[in-house]
């Protein structure tokens, strides 16, 4: 008994060619540009790390050679003699408190501006957004006297409050757009079940906005960790034990010219770079998902 053999339908030629996916001339140029950009970014960071293991002679010799030995003496000198450890602990405390305050106040303000309609809503929103256009250089002198009159000059509390105010405009701008993309039906169902506005926000809306909250949190951490102008104005030279890491590295850079301890300077730079690199590497997926999820919903 003869059996019929099922023949597979012929695959169109354009479907076969689709698997090759040629990148074209524009794709080649894009990849070359990304390669050059990666080299420009990774090169100086890698050179900084390697220079922390070199001697002064090796640093001022051939810049692209590897160190003769990988010792941690420069890191020990930077941590103890240059007080990098104290500066880093101060920075962790200030950035942690400032980021927590920024996210708490910024998320609540963004949620109200995005989900509630009331007189002056747009005015308040635009006032927040206008803070992004105001250069921090113009505010340094009046900010110094405001903090001084409050009795918070040369204190970490003063720096924390200024960091919160400095970070709120972008936080509100970013999160208000993100909260608008969240479905209103879930919040309405929670209100019908008897949830208060506060409970609806913290237990319903905040978990739904987790990708956006994580993204803006990382941005605030990176921006506040690398801040230099505000700490140098608000924490003067009289309170060196309260300095932040950027002030400490700048001081080490000045002293390195007299003490000729360039490996110690590069070790201090490496210790200032590593924490933010670790934070970004750990949360890079959350940052990308937070940026894209608000755009496609």
Buried (B, 14 or more C-beta within 10 A) or exposed (E): EEEEEEEEEEEEEEEEEEEEEEEEEEEEEEEEEEEEEEEEEEEEBEBBBBBBBBBEEBBEEEEEEEBEEEBEBBBEBBBEEBBBEBBBEBBBEBBEBBBBBBBEBBBBBBBBBBBEEEEEEEEBBEEBBEBEEEEEEEBBEEBBEBBEEEEBBBBBEBBBBBBBBBBBBBBBBBBBBBBBBBEEEEBEEBBEEEBEBEEBBBEBBBEBBEBBBBBBBBBBBBBBBBBEEBBBBBBBEEEBEBBBBBBBBBBBEEBBEEBEBBBBBBBBBBBBBEBBEEBEEEBEEBBEBBBEBBEEE
